[in-house]
Amino acid sequence: MTVIVVDDEKKSRETLHCFISTYCPDLEIIGEAVNVSEGIKLINEVNPNVVFLDIEMPDGTGFELLSSFHKINFQVVFVTAFDSYAVRAFRFSAADYLIKPISPKLLIEAVEKLKKTRAMEAINLKLDALLGNHKNIENLALPTAEGVYLARIDQIIHCSADNYYTTFHLVGKEPIVVSKTLKEYSDMLEEFNFYRVHQSHLVNLDHVDKYISGEGGYLIMKNGDTIDVSRRRKKPLLERMLAS
């Protein structure tokens, strides 16, 4: 796989070059660029398989670089100093990223993921989600066995856990199964008025029709689904519902 690095920091480029040469010998670095305009020119010239892309550069951002291409035919690993909002956008978009200073272990993991995801349609869907999410998060990229599905967060009714898998129930769609744990999505979606009502259930409170009392009780969702509520989460759930 051929690689270019687009980063304005010389030390960062040198570190990445060293780590790739040492730990990822099946990658071949064929060029470097120090800003957005050089990066665009280099990509057009050498047509790399992978671009390691910084976010903040003197003449623009990595997002602007990607937006300049009508169709992206390369994989992207974002390299950035810690920025909580950017990292959230990466997570919601299922995009690959590395935080500076770069860890060899995480670099190896990112490269292994690149090797497994070679379908350009899935890559473009992730990047489309990211370009939409980096200013205002609205979509969640769901990697499935068939590819990637972009779900509007406000269209997610509830999620259910099955060991290491999570099933998403969406408005007007068939359930979507993702090979990630419910906890990962619970952490991501909590600020969007989602609440973990049970060890196995995460619900969008905006889609709750009513609560039926009982030991723990249960919820009836607007689509007719019923969701059990655990006894210990009953009180905080009712407090959340009354406060909304």
C-alpha positions in Angstrom: 0.0 0.0 0.0 1.4 3.4 -1.0 1.3 6.2 1.5 1.7 10.0 1.7 1.8 12.1 4.8 0.2 15.6 4.9 1.3 17.5 8.0 2.8 20.9 8.6 4.9 19.7 11.6 8.3 18.4 10.6 8.8 16.4 13.8 5.4 14.7 13.3 6.2 13.8 9.7 9.6 12.4 10.7 8.1 10.4 13.6 5.4 8.9 11.4 7.9 8.1 8.7 10.1 6.3 11.2 7.3 4.3 12.8 5.8 3.2 9.5 9.2 2.1 8.2 9.9 0.2 11.5 6.5 -1.3 12.4 4.5 -1.3 9.1 7.0 -2.5 6.4 4.3 -3.4 3.9 3.5 0.4 3.6 5.5 2.4 1.2 5.8 6.2 1.9 5.9 7.9 -1.6 5.6 11.5 -0.6 5.1 14.2 2.0 3.3 17.6 2.0 3.3 20.4 4.5 0.0 22.0 3.9 -3.5 21.6 2.2 -2.6 23.0 -1.2 0.6 20.8 -1.5 -1.4 17.8 -0.2 -4.0 18.2 -2.9 -1.4 18.5 -5.6 0.6 15.5 -4.3 -2.5 13.3 -4.1 -3.4 14.1 -7.7 0.2 13.4 -8.8 0.9 10.1 -7.1 -2.6 8.6 -6.4 -1.7 7.1 -3.0 -3.6 4.2 -1.4 -3.5 5.9 2.0 -3.2 9.5 3.2 -2.1 10.2 6.8 -3.7 13.6 7.2 -3.3 16.3 9.8 -6.3 18.4 10.7 -5.0 21.9 11.4 -2.6 23.4 8.9 -1.5 27.0 8.1 -3.6 27.2 4.9 -6.7 25.3 6.0 -7.8 22.0 7.4 -7.8 18.3 6.5 -11.5 18.5 6.1 -11.1 21.2 3.4 -8.5 19.0 1.6 -11.0 16.2 1.4 -13.8 18.4 0.3 -11.8 19.5 -2.7 -12.1 16.0 -4.2 -15.3 15.1 -6.0 -14.6 11.4 -5.3 -12.1 10.1 -2.8 -10.3 7.0 -4.0 -7.8 6.7 -1.1 -8.1 5.7 2.5 -7.5 8.3 5.3 -6.0 8.1 8.7 -6.3 11.5 10.6 -3.4 12.6 12.7 -4.2 15.3 15.2 -3.3 16.9 18.5 -6.0 16.1 21.0 -9.2 18.0 20.1 -12.2 16.6 21.9 -14.7 17.8 19.3 -12.7 16.4 16.4 -12.2 13.1 18.1 -16.0 12.9 18.7 -16.6 13.6 15.0 -14.1 10.8 14.1 -15.9 8.3 16.5 -19.4 9.1 15.2 -18.2 8.7 11.6 -16.2 5.5 12.3 -13.1 7.3 10.9 -9.6 6.1 11.7 -7.5 8.6 13.6 -4.3 8.8 15.6 -3.6 11.3 18.5 -0.3 13.1 18.7 2.2 12.0 20.0 1.7 8.9 17.9 1.8 5.5 19.6 3.4 2.7 17.6 0.8 0.3 19.0 -2.1 2.4 17.8 -0.5 3.0 14.5 -0.2 -0.8 13.9 -3.9 -1.2 14.9 -4.9 1.6 12.5 -2.9 0.0 9.6 -4.5 -3.4 10.3 -8.0 -1.8 10.0 -6.9 -0.3 6.7 -6.1 -3.7 5.3 -9.5 -5.0 6.3 -11.5 -2.1 4.8 -10.6 -1.8 1.1 -14.1 -1.2 -0.2 -14.1 2.4 -1.5 -17.9 2.7 -1.1 -17.6 2.1 2.6 -14.6 4.5 2.9 -16.5 7.2 1.1 -19.6 6.8 3.3 -17.4 7.2 6.4 -15.8 10.3 5.0 -19.1 11.8 3.9 -20.3 11.3 7.5 -17.2 12.9 8.9 -17.4 16.0 6.6 -21.0 16.4 7.7 -20.3 15.8 11.4 -17.2 17.9 11.9 -19.3 21.0 12.3 -22.5 19.6 13.7 -22.9 15.9 14.6 -26.1 14.6 13.1 -25.2 11.1 11.8 -23.7 7.9 13.2 -21.8 5.6 10.9 -22.6 2.0 11.6 -20.1 -0.5 10.3 -21.9 -3.8 9.4 -20.9 -7.0 7.7 -22.2 -5.7 4.4 -20.6 -2.2 4.6 -21.4 1.1 6.3 -24.8 2.5 7.1 -25.3 6.2 7.9 -28.0 6.6 10.5 -29.5 10.0 11.5 -29.2 10.1 15.2 -32.7 11.5 15.6 -34.0 8.4 13.7 -32.6 5.9 16.1 -35.4 4.6 18.3 -33.5 2.2 20.5 -30.5 -0.1 20.6 -30.3 -3.6 22.1 -27.3 -5.6 23.2 -26.4 -9.2 22.4 -22.9 -10.0 23.9 -20.4 -8.0 21.7 -23.0 -7.0 19.1 -25.5 -4.1 19.1 -28.7 -4.0 17.2 -30.1 -0.6 16.0 -33.8 -0.1 15.6 -34.5 2.8 13.2 -37.6 4.6 12.0 -39.0 2.8 9.0 -35.9 0.6 8.6 -34.9 -3.0 9.2 -32.8 -3.6 12.3 -29.0 -3.1 11.8 -26.5 -5.3 13.6 -23.1 -3.8 14.4 -20.1 -5.7 16.0 -19.5 -3.2 18.8 -20.7 -3.2 22.4 -23.8 -1.3 23.6 -21.6 0.6 26.1 -19.6 2.2 23.3 -22.7 3.6 21.8 -24.2 4.5 25.2 -21.2 6.7 25.9 -21.5 8.4 22.5 -25.2 8.9 22.4 -26.0 10.0 26.0 -25.8 13.7 25.2 -28.4 13.2 22.5 -31.1 12.3 25.0 -30.5 8.6 24.9 -30.7 6.7 28.2 -29.5 3.2 29.2 -32.7 1.8 30.8 -31.4 -1.7 31.2 -28.1 -3.6 30.8 -29.4 -4.7 27.4 -31.3 -1.6 26.2 -30.4 2.0 25.2 -33.4 4.1 24.2 -33.9 7.5 22.5 -36.2 9.3 25.0 -37.5 11.4 22.1 -39.1 8.2 20.8 -40.8 7.1 24.1 -44.6 7.0 23.9 -45.3 6.0 27.6 -43.9 4.3 30.7 -45.9 1.4 32.2 -45.3 1.0 36.0 -44.1 -2.2 37.6 -41.2 -3.5 39.6 -39.0 -1.9 37.0 -41.7 -1.3 34.5 -41.3 -1.0 30.8 -41.4 1.6 28.0 -43.7 1.6 25.0 -41.9 3.3 22.1 -43.6 5.3 19.4 -43.1 2.4 16.9 -44.9 0.0 19.3 -41.7 -1.8 20.7 -41.7 -2.6 24.4 -38.5 -2.1 26.4 -37.9 -3.5 29.9 -36.6 -1.1 32.5 -34.3 -2.4 35.2 -35.4 -1.7 38.8 -32.4 0.3 39.7 -32.7 2.6 36.6 -36.4 3.2 37.0 -36.1 6.3 39.3 -33.4 8.1 37.3 -35.3 7.3 34.1 -38.5 8.9 35.4 -36.5 11.9 36.6 -35.1 12.3 33.1 -38.5 11.9 31.4 -40.1 14.5 33.7 -37.2 16.9 33.2 -37.4 16.8 29.4 
